[in-house]
Amino acid sequence: MDIKNWVEVNLTRPNMFAKESKDWEILFGSVLWNIWIMRNSIVFNNPMEDNIGILERSRRMTNSINNANRERNQANKSQPIELVGPTVWLPPSEGWEKLNTDAARRNTDGKAACGGVIRDLNGKLRIDFKKFIGICSTMEAELWGVYTGLRCAWEQGIQQLIVEVDSLEAIQTLKNSTNKEGNITIIPYIRELINRDWNVRLQHVRREGNKIADKLARSVNFEDSQTRILQEHPADISQLVIEECN
């Protein structure tokens, strides 16, 4: 069965496949979306940053959506949003590490970038990264920073992570059980990462407590499409670390 016939059969005779999955309508929509995303990554020569297949990616999206629906039904049990964060960088508790991310966007052409840093309870830099995103809104850029930082942390085997962002809107969007910003396609991928087998806490920080992430985001080369994991920390970043730890 070619893809055209497969889509037609799913739309006209859904019961043929629905019996195989109680979440068929969500899975079907997720598969179509990921086929489109994969097609665009090939056409525009912008390869996906992981090797997850379409079906596995779609199953993860389906699980993420189901988890979000369950969270909505248990909204009274959700963690409170810290509406006013600290004005300085505060170290995480023992056993935890902290991810700070930020975004930068040029008003002239709408191009945006993100940057972030993961530090331990002593303030020591574990990972810092920066990434050019492309043309998008500031909100999307903020969320791309969270996504990129979460991926870096997961790949490093971190088990307990605090995520701090100075965009209160981004934190509220991720903490809400439903995606009101339906056009921001990165959100399901962030939620899928958060729902993996580790502890992740989201909290707001004021801009004054997010200086390193801000500096990294602003230092991105807007002509470089690669995510840069920095092997050596720039001198100005190292100086900020010293200042924040004193």
FIVEXKOL-315221 format. One line per field, with one value per atom (N, C-alpha, C): residue number from 1; residue in three letters; x, y, z. Coordinates in steps of 0.02 Angstrom, whole numbers, padded with zeros to 5 digits. Example, Ala and Ser with C-alpha at 12.3 -4.5 7.8 and 13.67 -1.06 7.14 Angstrom:
<atoms>
i <- [1_1_1_2_2_2]
aa <- [ALA_ALA_ALA_SER_SER_SER]
X <- [00660_00615_00660_00642_00684_00645]
Y <- [-00284_-00225_-00165_-00112_-00053_00002]
Z <- [00390_00390_00390_00354_00357_00394]
</atoms>
This chain:
<atoms>
i <- [1_1_1_2_2_2_3_3_3_4_4_4_5_5_5_6_6_6_7_7_7_8_8_8_9_9_9_10_10_10_11_11_11_12_12_12_13_13_13_14_14_14_15_15_15_16_16_16_17_17_17_18_18_18_19_19_19_20_20_20_21_21_21_22_22_22_23_23_23_24_24_24_25_25_25_26_26_26_27_27_27_28_28_28_29_29_29_30_30_30_31_31_31_32_32_32_33_33_33_34_34_34_35_35_35_36_36_36_37_37_37_38_38_38_39_39_39_40_40_40_41_41_41_42_42_42_43_43_43_44_44_44_45_45_45_46_46_46_47_47_47_48_48_48_49_49_49_50_50_50_51_51_51_52_52_52_53_53_53_54_54_54_55_55_55_56_56_56_57_57_57_58_58_58_59_59_59_60_60_60_61_61_61_62_62_62_63_63_63_64_64_64_65_65_65_66_66_66_67_67_67_68_68_68_69_69_69_70_70_70_71_71_71_72_72_72_73_73_73_74_74_74_75_75_75_76_76_76_77_77_77_78_78_78_79_79_79_80_80_80_81_81_81_82_82_82_83_83_83_84_84_84_85_85_85_86_86_86_87_87_87_88_88_88_89_89_89_90_90_90_91_91_91_92_92_92_93_93_93_94_94_94_95_95_95_96_96_96_97_97_97_98_98_98_99_99_99_100_100_100_101_101_101_102_102_102_103_103_103_104_104_104_105_105_105_106_106_106_107_107_107_108_108_108_109_109_109_110_110_110_111_111_111_112_112_112_113_113_113_114_114_114_115_115_115_116_116_116_117_117_117_118_118_118_119_119_119_120_120_120_121_121_121_122_122_122_123_123_123_124_124_124_125_125_125_126_126_126_127_127_127_128_128_128_129_129_129_130_130_130_131_131_131_132_132_132_133_133_133_134_134_134_135_135_135_136_136_136_137_137_137_138_138_138_139_139_139_140_140_140_141_141_141_142_142_142_143_143_143_144_144_144_145_145_145_146_146_146_147_147_147_148_148_148_149_149_149_150_150_150_151_151_151_152_152_152_153_153_153_154_154_154_155_155_155_156_156_156_157_157_157_158_158_158_159_159_159_160_160_160_161_161_161_162_162_162_163_163_163_164_164_164_165_165_165_166_166_166_167_167_167_168_168_168_169_169_169_170_170_170_171_171_171_172_172_172_173_173_173_174_174_174_175_175_175_176_176_176_177_177_177_178_178_178_179_179_179_180_180_180_181_181_181_182_182_182_183_183_183_184_184_184_185_185_185_186_186_186_187_187_187_188_188_188_189_189_189_190_190_190_191_191_191_192_192_192_193_193_193_194_194_194_195_195_195_196_196_196_197_197_197_198_198_198_199_199_199_200_200_200_201_201_201_202_202_202_203_203_203_204_204_204_205_205_205_206_206_206_207_207_207_208_208_208_209_209_209_210_210_210_211_211_211_212_212_212_213_213_213_214_214_214_215_215_215_216_216_216_217_217_217_218_218_218_219_219_219_220_220_220_221_221_221_222_222_222_223_223_223_224_224_224_225_225_225_226_226_226_227_227_227_228_228_228_229_229_229_230_230_230_231_231_231_232_232_232_233_233_233_234_234_234_235_235_235_236_236_236_237_237_237_238_238_238_239_239_239_240_240_240_241_241_241_242_242_242_243_243_243_244_244_244_245_245_245_246_246_246]
aa <- [MET_MET_MET_ASP_ASP_ASP_ILE_ILE_ILE_LYS_LYS_LYS_ASN_ASN_ASN_TRP_TRP_TRP_VAL_VAL_VAL_GLU_GLU_GLU_VAL_VAL_VAL_ASN_ASN_ASN_LEU_LEU_LEU_THR_THR_THR_ARG_ARG_ARG_PRO_PRO_PRO_ASN_ASN_ASN_MET_MET_MET_PHE_PHE_PHE_ALA_ALA_ALA_LYS_LYS_LYS_GLU_GLU_GLU_SER_SER_SER_LYS_LYS_LYS_ASP_ASP_ASP_TRP_TRP_TRP_GLU_GLU_GLU_ILE_ILE_ILE_LEU_LEU_LEU_PHE_PHE_PHE_GLY_GLY_GLY_SER_SER_SER_VAL_VAL_VAL_LEU_LEU_LEU_TRP_TRP_TRP_ASN_ASN_ASN_ILE_ILE_ILE_TRP_TRP_TRP_ILE_ILE_ILE_MET_MET_MET_ARG_ARG_ARG_ASN_ASN_ASN_SER_SER_SER_ILE_ILE_ILE_VAL_VAL_VAL_PHE_PHE_PHE_ASN_ASN_ASN_ASN_ASN_ASN_PRO_PRO_PRO_MET_MET_MET_GLU_GLU_GLU_ASP_ASP_ASP_ASN_ASN_ASN_ILE_ILE_ILE_GLY_GLY_GLY_ILE_ILE_ILE_LEU_LEU_LEU_GLU_GLU_GLU_ARG_ARG_ARG_SER_SER_SER_ARG_ARG_ARG_ARG_ARG_ARG_MET_MET_MET_THR_THR_THR_ASN_ASN_ASN_SER_SER_SER_ILE_ILE_ILE_ASN_ASN_ASN_ASN_ASN_ASN_ALA_ALA_ALA_ASN_ASN_ASN_ARG_ARG_ARG_GLU_GLU_GLU_ARG_ARG_ARG_ASN_ASN_ASN_GLN_GLN_GLN_ALA_ALA_ALA_ASN_ASN_ASN_LYS_LYS_LYS_SER_SER_SER_GLN_GLN_GLN_PRO_PRO_PRO_ILE_ILE_ILE_GLU_GLU_GLU_LEU_LEU_LEU_VAL_VAL_VAL_GLY_GLY_GLY_PRO_PRO_PRO_THR_THR_THR_VAL_VAL_VAL_TRP_TRP_TRP_LEU_LEU_LEU_PRO_PRO_PRO_PRO_PRO_PRO_SER_SER_SER_GLU_GLU_GLU_GLY_GLY_GLY_TRP_TRP_TRP_GLU_GLU_GLU_LYS_LYS_LYS_LEU_LEU_LEU_ASN_ASN_ASN_THR_THR_THR_ASP_ASP_ASP_ALA_ALA_ALA_ALA_ALA_ALA_ARG_ARG_ARG_ARG_ARG_ARG_ASN_ASN_ASN_THR_THR_THR_ASP_ASP_ASP_GLY_GLY_GLY_LYS_LYS_LYS_ALA_ALA_ALA_ALA_ALA_ALA_CYS_CYS_CYS_GLY_GLY_GLY_GLY_GLY_GLY_VAL_VAL_VAL_ILE_ILE_ILE_ARG_ARG_ARG_ASP_ASP_ASP_LEU_LEU_LEU_ASN_ASN_ASN_GLY_GLY_GLY_LYS_LYS_LYS_LEU_LEU_LEU_ARG_ARG_ARG_ILE_ILE_ILE_ASP_ASP_ASP_PHE_PHE_PHE_LYS_LYS_LYS_LYS_LYS_LYS_PHE_PHE_PHE_ILE_ILE_ILE_GLY_GLY_GLY_ILE_ILE_ILE_CYS_CYS_CYS_SER_SER_SER_THR_THR_THR_MET_MET_MET_GLU_GLU_GLU_ALA_ALA_ALA_GLU_GLU_GLU_LEU_LEU_LEU_TRP_TRP_TRP_GLY_GLY_GLY_VAL_VAL_VAL_TYR_TYR_TYR_THR_THR_THR_GLY_GLY_GLY_LEU_LEU_LEU_ARG_ARG_ARG_CYS_CYS_CYS_ALA_ALA_ALA_TRP_TRP_TRP_GLU_GLU_GLU_GLN_GLN_GLN_GLY_GLY_GLY_ILE_ILE_ILE_GLN_GLN_GLN_GLN_GLN_GLN_LEU_LEU_LEU_ILE_ILE_ILE_VAL_VAL_VAL_GLU_GLU_GLU_VAL_VAL_VAL_ASP_ASP_ASP_SER_SER_SER_LEU_LEU_LEU_GLU_GLU_GLU_ALA_ALA_ALA_ILE_ILE_ILE_GLN_GLN_GLN_THR_THR_THR_LEU_LEU_LEU_LYS_LYS_LYS_ASN_ASN_ASN_SER_SER_SER_THR_THR_THR_ASN_ASN_ASN_LYS_LYS_LYS_GLU_GLU_GLU_GLY_GLY_GLY_ASN_ASN_ASN_ILE_ILE_ILE_THR_THR_THR_ILE_ILE_ILE_ILE_ILE_ILE_PRO_PRO_PRO_TYR_TYR_TYR_ILE_ILE_ILE_ARG_ARG_ARG_GLU_GLU_GLU_LEU_LEU_LEU_ILE_ILE_ILE_ASN_ASN_ASN_ARG_ARG_ARG_ASP_ASP_ASP_TRP_TRP_TRP_ASN_ASN_ASN_VAL_VAL_VAL_ARG_ARG_ARG_LEU_LEU_LEU_GLN_GLN_GLN_HIS_HIS_HIS_VAL_VAL_VAL_ARG_ARG_ARG_ARG_ARG_ARG_GLU_GLU_GLU_GLY_GLY_GLY_ASN_ASN_ASN_LYS_LYS_LYS_ILE_ILE_ILE_ALA_ALA_ALA_ASP_ASP_ASP_LYS_LYS_LYS_LEU_LEU_LEU_ALA_ALA_ALA_ARG_ARG_ARG_SER_SER_SER_VAL_VAL_VAL_ASN_ASN_ASN_PHE_PHE_PHE_GLU_GLU_GLU_ASP_ASP_ASP_SER_SER_SER_GLN_GLN_GLN_THR_THR_THR_ARG_ARG_ARG_ILE_ILE_ILE_LEU_LEU_LEU_GLN_GLN_GLN_GLU_GLU_GLU_HIS_HIS_HIS_PRO_PRO_PRO_ALA_ALA_ALA_ASP_ASP_ASP_ILE_ILE_ILE_SER_SER_SER_GLN_GLN_GLN_LEU_LEU_LEU_VAL_VAL_VAL_ILE_ILE_ILE_GLU_GLU_GLU_GLU_GLU_GLU_CYS_CYS_CYS_ASN_ASN_ASN]
X <- [00042_00000_00044_00035_00075_00046_00083_00063_-00003_-00016_-00080_-00139_-00134_-00188_-00194_-00136_-00135_-00172_-00159_-00194_-00269_-00285_-00356_-00394_-00363_-00395_-00405_-00354_-00360_-00414_-00424_-00475_-00545_-00551_-00617_-00640_-00592_-00609_-00565_-00571_-00526_-00531_-00589_-00597_-00550_-00525_-00479_-00415_-00394_-00333_-00345_-00401_-00414_-00414_-00434_-00436_-00367_-00315_-00246_-00217_-00248_-00223_-00281_-00287_-00341_-00330_-00269_-00254_-00242_-00279_-00266_-00267_-00318_-00325_-00266_-00239_-00180_-00118_-00110_-00052_-00052_-00110_-00115_-00095_-00122_-00103_-00029_-00001_00070_00114_00093_00131_00130_00072_00068_00112_00110_00151_00225_00246_00317_00341_00296_00313_00326_00284_00292_00357_00371_00433_00494_00492_00548_00557_00501_00504_00538_00519_00548_00622_00642_00713_00755_00726_00762_00763_00705_00699_00743_00744_00782_00851_00872_00939_00954_00906_00913_00898_00947_00934_00913_00871_00850_00911_00908_00966_00970_00924_00929_00908_00917_00903_00840_00795_00733_00688_00662_00619_00551_00515_00450_00401_00397_00348_00364_00428_00447_00436_00454_00443_00369_00327_00255_00226_00252_00230_00247_00307_00327_00282_00265_00220_00152_00128_00064_00065_00119_00126_00128_00163_00168_00100_00060_-00007_-00051_-00047_-00087_-00067_-00001_00022_-00005_-00005_-00030_-00104_-00142_-00213_-00225_-00183_-00189_-00172_-00120_-00102_-00158_-00192_-00247_-00303_-00314_-00366_-00345_-00280_-00256_-00222_-00251_-00220_-00209_-00252_-00245_-00183_-00153_-00094_-00030_-00036_00023_00066_00131_00177_00159_00163_00151_00206_00188_00237_00266_00332_00365_00364_00316_00303_00358_00391_00445_00508_00554_00615_00667_00723_00776_00811_00845_00881_00955_00976_01044_01042_01097_01101_01112_01069_01075_01093_01140_01161_01105_01103_01052_01070_01023_01035_01081_01109_01153_01116_01148_01117_01082_01075_01042_01093_01076_01114_01064_01090_01045_01061_01009_01013_00983_01021_00995_00998_00943_00942_00913_00930_00903_00903_00871_00866_00883_00902_00916_00885_00854_00820_00834_00850_00860_00794_00777_00714_00717_00777_00783_00761_00776_00758_00723_00713_00677_00718_00783_00824_00839_00841_00848_00899_00922_00970_00956_00987_00980_01047_01052_01113_01095_01140_01126_01186_01179_01234_01207_01243_01225_01281_01262_01311_01292_01343_01330_01320_01316_01301_01358_01418_01475_01481_01435_01437_01482_01513_01559_01522_01549_01519_01527_01472_01475_01467_01419_01406_01385_01410_01378_01371_01318_01302_01272_01272_01237_01215_01160_01129_01093_01105_01066_01003_00945_00882_00854_00853_00822_00771_00726_00674_00618_00606_00553_00539_00488_00470_00518_00518_00559_00538_00472_00447_00473_00470_00496_00570_00607_00679_00692_00653_00661_00649_00598_00582_00634_00663_00718_00777_00789_00843_00831_00769_00751_00760_00735_00741_00814_00855_00925_00961_00947_00978_00956_00892_00868_00901_00909_00942_01014_01049_01118_01122_01077_01077_01062_01013_00994_01052_01085_01140_01200_01205_01259_01242_01182_01162_01141_01125_01103_01034_01025_00963_00916_00943_00901_00922_00874_00891_00839_00864_00822_00832_00778_00781_00757_00800_00783_00783_00729_00722_00696_00719_00695_00632_00605_00541_00486_00447_00392_00341_00330_00282_00302_00367_00391_00379_00394_00383_00309_00266_00194_00168_00192_00171_00189_00249_00271_00237_00219_00187_00113_00082_00012_00004_-00051_-00060_-00079_-00103_-00119_-00079_-00067_-00027_-00072_-00080_-00120_-00085_-00018_00021_00028_-00027_-00028_00019_00040_00084_00157_00174_00243_00256_00286_00291_00343_00387_00439_00412_00353_00328_00318_00286_00279_00346_00397_00462_00494_00483_00507_00472_00407_00369_00389_00403_00426_00491_00537_00600_00589_00547_00534_00503_00462_00427_00468_00531_00574_00592_00632_00646_00701_00681_00725_00683_00712_00676_00694_00644_00654_00606_00633_00592_00602_00546_00548_00536_00576_00564_00589_00559_00576_00634_00676_00730_00729_00745_00748_00810_00807_00861_00929_00929_00992_01024_00984_01011_01023_01021_01027_01079_01131_01178_01219_01240_01283_01244_01183_01143_01129_01115_01103_01164_01222_01284_01297_01285_01295_01248_01185_01136_01155_01179_01197_01262_01301_01365_01361_01301_01292_01307_01342_01352_01289_01254_01189_01197_01258_01269_01289_01293_01315_01254_01234_01172_01183_01244_01258_01249_01228_01228_01300_01323_01392_01395_01424_01439_01511_01520_01586_01632_01690_01740_01781_01792_01828_01784_01779_01735_01769_01735_01764_01782_01832_01857_01802_01759_01707_01655_01643_01597_01628_01691_01726_01726_01734_01734_01665_01612_01545_01533_01559_01552_01585_01645_01680_01640_01613_01574_01512_01478_01415_01427_01485_01499_01526_01546_01573_01517]
Y <- [-00059_00000_00062_00106_00167_00217_00272_00319_00353_00366_00398_00354_00289_00243_00234_00234_00226_00283_00345_00403_00399_00381_00377_00326_00267_00215_00237_00269_00293_00344_00386_00438_00412_00364_00340_00278_00237_00177_00170_00218_00219_00157_00125_00067_00010_00010_-00042_-00041_00019_00026_00044_00075_00099_00042_-00018_-00073_-00094_-00073_-00091_-00043_00014_00063_00104_00108_00148_00222_00241_00311_00322_00285_00286_00357_00397_00463_00508_00501_00541_00515_00449_00420_00435_00430_00444_00516_00563_00633_00645_00611_00619_00591_00535_00506_00553_00580_00628_00688_00714_00773_00758_00700_00683_00665_00639_00629_00697_00745_00813_00845_00838_00866_00833_00767_00732_00754_00762_00785_00853_00899_00966_00964_00920_00916_00894_00852_00829_00883_00913_00963_01023_01045_01105_01090_01027_01007_01028_01014_01031_00968_00922_00856_00860_00812_00807_00794_00817_00811_00744_00699_00632_00583_00519_00467_00428_00458_00424_00417_00357_00345_00379_00384_00418_00385_00319_00285_00293_00284_00292_00363_00412_00482_00495_00466_00476_00444_00386_00353_00396_00426_00468_00530_00559_00616_00596_00537_00513_00505_00476_00468_00536_00584_00651_00684_00677_00707_00674_00608_00573_00594_00603_00626_00696_00739_00807_00806_00761_00756_00733_00686_00663_00719_00758_00813_00865_00876_00923_00900_00835_00808_00809_00819_00822_00889_00941_01008_01031_01009_01030_01000_00950_00919_00944_00987_01010_01055_01060_01102_01175_01216_01287_01320_01370_01407_01462_01464_01516_01580_01624_01681_01734_01740_01790_01754_01745_01709_01753_01723_01761_01808_01858_01906_01887_01833_01809_01734_01708_01636_01601_01553_01515_01443_01414_01345_01295_01240_01188_01151_01113_01071_01013_00982_00924_00870_00842_00790_00816_00882_00914_00955_00967_01014_01063_01120_01173_01193_01196_01219_01289_01336_01403_01413_01437_01450_01519_01544_01609_01612_01664_01672_01743_01751_01817_01819_01876_01881_01950_01950_02013_02038_02098_02127_02142_02152_02171_02116_02053_01999_01941_01945_01893_01831_01831_01773_01770_01709_01700_01646_01648_01599_01585_01533_01518_01496_01498_01475_01451_01412_01387_01358_01345_01319_01274_01220_01174_01178_01188_01197_01154_01136_01096_01140_01109_01148_01194_01182_01227_01282_01283_01334_01315_01256_01234_01221_01246_01235_01162_01130_01061_01060_01097_01102_01173_01202_01262_01254_01283_01273_01336_01340_01393_01367_01395_01368_01422_01425_01468_01430_01462_01428_01443_01506_01528_01583_01592_01644_01616_01646_01624_01679_01668_01716_01709_01759_01756_01698_01686_01631_01564_01555_01492_01484_01538_01535_01515_01543_01525_01450_01424_01353_01308_01331_01294_01290_01343_01340_01287_01283_01231_01162_01152_01087_01066_01111_01095_01079_01119_01106_01040_01023_00959_00901_00907_00853_00845_00900_00896_00863_00882_00853_00779_00759_00689_00648_00673_00637_00631_00677_00674_00630_00602_00557_00590_00654_00690_00664_00653_00622_00671_00726_00776_00845_00880_00942_00996_01054_01114_01155_01175_01215_01286_01335_01404_01444_01483_01525_01593_01647_01713_01735_01690_01703_01669_01709_01681_01648_01678_01649_01579_01568_01502_01451_01471_01426_01409_01459_01447_01402_01411_01370_01297_01284_01216_01185_01226_01199_01186_01221_01210_01141_01108_01039_01035_01089_01089_01142_01131_01177_01229_01285_01339_01371_01367_01393_01337_01319_01260_01264_01324_01330_01320_01312_01302_01227_01201_01129_01096_01135_01105_01083_01109_01095_01020_00981_00910_00874_00896_00865_00882_00943_00962_00920_00913_00875_00802_00776_00706_00697_00745_00742_00746_00793_00802_00739_00704_00646_00582_00586_00527_00509_00457_00431_00472_00533_00575_00629_00668_00721_00789_00824_00891_00940_00995_01049_01112_01146_01208_01267_01319_01378_01441_01496_01560_01592_01628_01667_01735_01786_01853_01859_01907_01916_01924_01957_01968_01903_01851_01786_01739_01765_01723_01751_01782_01820_01776_01717_01675_01650_01625_01602_01658_01717_01776_01791_01789_01805_01753_01690_01637_01645_01660_01668_01726_01780_01839_01831_01780_01769_01723_01700_01652_01684_01646_01665_01647_01696_01684_01651_01640_01604_01532_01511_01443_01404_01353_01317_01259_01248_01191_01210_01161_01170_01164_01213_01213_01196_01139_01121_01143_01191_01222_01178_01163_01122_01164_01227_01273_01334_01353_01408_01475_01520_01585_01623_01667_01703_01744_01776_01818_01776_01714_01669_01646_01627_01605_01661_01723_01779_01788_01778_01783_01728_01669_01614_01632_01660_01680_01733_01781_01835_01807_01761_01735_01689_01657_01610_01646_01709_01747_01785]
Z <- [00000_00000_00000_-00050_-00051_-00002_00008_00061_00045_-00020_-00038_-00019_-00036_-00018_00057_00091_00164_00197_00176_00204_00189_00127_00108_00149_00159_00198_00270_00299_00368_00376_00325_00330_00316_00272_00252_00290_00313_00350_00412_00458_00516_00560_00561_00604_00586_00525_00503_00545_00567_00605_00678_00692_00760_00811_00789_00836_00860_00823_00841_00893_00903_00951_00977_01043_01072_01060_01043_01029_00955_00914_00842_00813_00830_00799_00816_00877_00896_00860_00859_00826_00751_00720_00648_00633_00672_00662_00673_00723_00738_00682_00654_00598_00538_00521_00465_00477_00538_00554_00547_00572_00569_00499_00458_00387_00355_00370_00342_00366_00431_00459_00426_00417_00386_00314_00279_00209_00205_00250_00250_00267_00312_00330_00271_00228_00168_00115_00101_00049_00063_00126_00144_00172_00165_00186_00258_00300_00371_00412_00415_00445_00518_00537_00607_00651_00714_00757_00792_00779_00807_00753_00767_00717_00734_00770_00789_00727_00715_00658_00666_00610_00609_00657_00655_00697_00771_00789_00859_00883_00841_00858_00869_00826_00830_00893_00911_00972_01033_01032_01088_01092_01034_01034_01062_01042_01066_01142_01168_01241_01275_01244_01273_01277_01223_01222_01275_01280_01331_01401_01412_01478_01493_01441_01450_01467_01436_01451_01523_01545_01614_01663_01646_01689_01693_01637_01637_01684_01686_01730_01803_01815_01884_01897_01869_01872_01944_01988_02058_02091_02059_02088_02055_02005_01969_02012_01995_02033_02021_02074_02064_02023_01984_01945_01989_01991_02029_01988_02004_01960_01962_02016_02021_02042_01996_02011_02044_02065_02098_02049_02077_02036_02028_02061_02054_02040_02013_02002_02068_02084_02146_02129_02165_02149_02165_02129_02144_02207_02233_02291_02273_02324_02312_02274_02224_02183_02122_02118_02061_02021_01958_01916_01887_01865_01842_01770_01729_01660_01655_01630_01615_01540_01511_01439_01425_01366_01345_01269_01242_01170_01151_01088_01059_00990_00972_00908_00877_00812_00776_00748_00765_00741_00666_00639_00569_00521_00537_00492_00527_00593_00629_00644_00627_00642_00717_00742_00815_00831_00892_00917_00990_01016_01087_01115_01180_01214_01283_01311_01378_01411_01476_01516_01570_01584_01639_01690_01754_01807_01867_01907_01966_02028_02086_02147_02167_02139_02153_02101_02053_02001_01943_01946_01894_01829_01774_01708_01688_01671_01646_01570_01546_01474_01459_01405_01378_01303_01276_01205_01177_01111_01076_01008_00983_00922_00884_00818_00774_00755_00761_00749_00680_00661_00598_00613_00567_00575_00619_00675_00720_00770_00810_00863_00922_00965_01025_01069_01074_01114_01088_01022_00993_01008_01003_01016_01089_01135_01206_01215_01182_01190_01156_01101_01069_01117_01155_01204_01257_01281_01330_01300_01239_01206_01197_01172_01160_01225_01277_01342_01373_01367_01392_01357_01291_01253_01276_01285_01308_01376_01421_01489_01487_01448_01443_01415_01364_01333_01380_01428_01478_01537_01537_01591_01655_01652_01711_01732_01797_01822_01857_01883_01917_01893_01862_01827_01842_01861_01866_01803_01772_01711_01728_01717_01730_01665_01655_01596_01620_01589_01610_01573_01532_01498_01538_01575_01614_01568_01509_01462_01441_01430_01410_01466_01527_01584_01591_01587_01593_01538_01478_01421_01433_01457_01469_01529_01578_01638_01627_01580_01565_01533_01549_01526_01452_01424_01352_01317_01253_01213_01181_01214_01184_01125_01126_01070_01018_00987_00943_00885_00865_00808_00827_00890_00910_00914_00862_00853_00898_00929_00971_01039_01059_01126_01140_01096_01111_01120_01085_01091_01159_01183_01249_01302_01296_01346_01345_01286_01282_01320_01312_01349_01424_01445_01517_01548_01509_01536_01535_01516_01518_01591_01599_01665_01701_01722_01761_01794_01837_01872_01843_01818_01788_01822_01845_01874_01833_01818_01780_01827_01821_01862_01827_01848_01818_01855_01817_01846_01813_01850_01819_01775_01730_01682_01716_01774_01810_01834_01841_01863_01805_01744_01685_01637_01664_01623_01575_01599_01557_01496_01507_01451_01402_01428_01386_01343_01372_01336_01281_01297_01248_01189_01203_01149_01103_01133_01093_01055_01072_01038_00978_00962_00907_00840_00797_00728_00689_00664_00631_00563_00541_00477_00489_00552_00570_00594_00556_00572_00621_00643_00687_00761_00800_00872_00897_00934_00957_01032_01048_01117_01129_01174_01182_01223_01194_01228_01277_01258_01302_01314_01376_01393_01378_01342_01327_01391_01385_01444_01478_01437_01467_01504_01480_01514_01580_01578_01639_01691_01669_01716_01749_01709_01738_01790_01776_01824_01890_01886_01947_01985_01949_01981_02015_01982_02009_02069_02072_02126_02188_02181_02237_02274]
</atoms>
